[in-house]
Amino acid sequence: MRRLPRISPSKAALCLLFVIPLIGHCQWFHRKINQWDDKFHPNGLWIGWKDDQNKVKAYRIWYKHGLEYRISRYYHDNGKTRVKYRFLGDSIVMVKYFDENGRLTDKGRALRFYTNSDYRFCWDGTWKHYDEHHHMVKPTIYRKGEEMIKPDRSDQN
């Protein structure tokens, strides 16, 4: 059976002193957050806190030249997700709302409209609403923010 060469204590100390700190300074470990682009729009990852000790997150948002993209999360005071936005392209947003215990309460699709002076959302498509036992209580259908159909589910029992 072949033995591996032994590392001297001095070589191990050099490794600890020089190599490990270099790994810690990689971009992966020290991502820049809350940055602005050249037109003073938020850009990259933004994290906001609810407290002065940076222990309870308020939000975690990805921006690309002032517009949210990827996945954005806003949090309850207890640290659990309150709302999650998943941006699909420039105009479609998948939205999920959660209660303080982290249970899904509503989910659906929204449309995002923006110009230089205006930025707004409106519900679009089927929205599902859930009770505290995660049973769907009612679906609602929207078209560009207008409620189209609100099915009566009382006759299905």
N, C-alpha and C positions, 0 to 999 in steps of 0.2 A: 504494500500500500504506500502510495506516494504522499509525502508530507508537503504542506504548503510552506513557503518561506516565512520566517518570522519577521515582523516589522519591529524595528528598534523603537524604544520610547521617544527618542529625539525625532524620528521621522513621523511618528504618530502625532507628536506635539506640533510639528510644522504643518501637518495636514489640518489639524484643528484650528491653528492660528490663521492660515492663509486660504485654504480651499473652501472651507465651510462658510466663512463670511462672504466670499465671492458669490457663492450660490445664493445667499440671502439677498443680494443686490440685483438679482435678475428682475426684468420687467414683470415676470409672472408673479413674483411675490410682492412687488411694490408698484401696483397699478396706480396710475394717476387718476384721481377722481375730482369731480366738480371743476372741470376745465371749461374755458371759453374758446370759441374759434376766433378767427380774425375779424369777424363782423359782430363780435360780442354776443353770439348765440351760445347757449349751453351745448357742449359737445362731449361725447363719451359717457362714461358712467358717472351718475350723480347719486349720492347717498345723503339723505337728511336724517337728523336725529331728533327725538322728542325730549331728550334730556341733555344736561351739560356734560355728563360723563361719557357720552356716545355709547350707551348700552342698549337703548331702546330705539330701533329704527322707526322713522316716520315714512320713508319711501326709499325705493331703489329703482332708478329710472335710467334707461339708455337713451341718449340723444344723438342725433346726427344733424348737425347744423341747425339746432333749435327745434327740431321735430322729434317726438318720441318714436322709437323704433325698437325692435326686438321684443323683450318682455319687460313690463314695468309692474312694480308691486307697491301698494300702499298698505300700511300696517295699523292694526289696532294698538291700543296702549299696552296690551299684554304681549306684544311682539308677534302675534299671529297675523297672517295675511288678511286684510280687509277687502281689497279689490285687486284683481290681476288683469292687466291689459296685455294682449298678445297682438302685436301689429303685423298684419299681413299686407305688405306693400304700402302704398301711400294713403289708401282710403279705407281699408277694411280693418276692423279691430274686433277681436274676440274678447268678450268681457265675462269675468266671473266675480260674483260677490260672495263673501264669506261672513259668517257670524263670529262672535268673539271666541268661540270654541274651535274655529277652523272648519266648520261644516259649510258646505255649499248652500247658498240660499237662492241665487238667481244666476242664470247664464244665458248668453245670447250674443248676437252680432251687432256691432255699431258701425256707422259710417263716419268718417272723419272728413271735414271740410275745412280748408284753410286758405286764406289769402294773406297779403302783407299786413292787413289790419284786423283780420277776424280769424278765429279758430274755434270750431265747435264740433260736437258730436251729436248724432241722433241714432236712436235704436232702429234696426232694420232686420226683418226676418222674424223667425220664431224665437221667443224668449220663454225659457222654462223657469218656473218658480217652485221652490221646494219648502216643505215644512221642516220642523226640527228633527224628524225621523228620516229625513232625506227621501221622502215620498213626494213625487211631483204633484202639486196641488192644482196648478192651472198653467196652460201655455197661453201666450198672448202673441199675436202676429202684428208686426209693425211694418209700415212702408215709409221710409224716410221720416221717421219720427211720429207718424200718425198711426194711432191704433186702428187696425183694420178688423180683426176678428178676435173676439174674446169668447171662446167656446164655453157653453154651459155644461159643466161636467156633473151636475147634480143628478141627472137622469141615468147615469151609467152605473149606479150602485146596485 
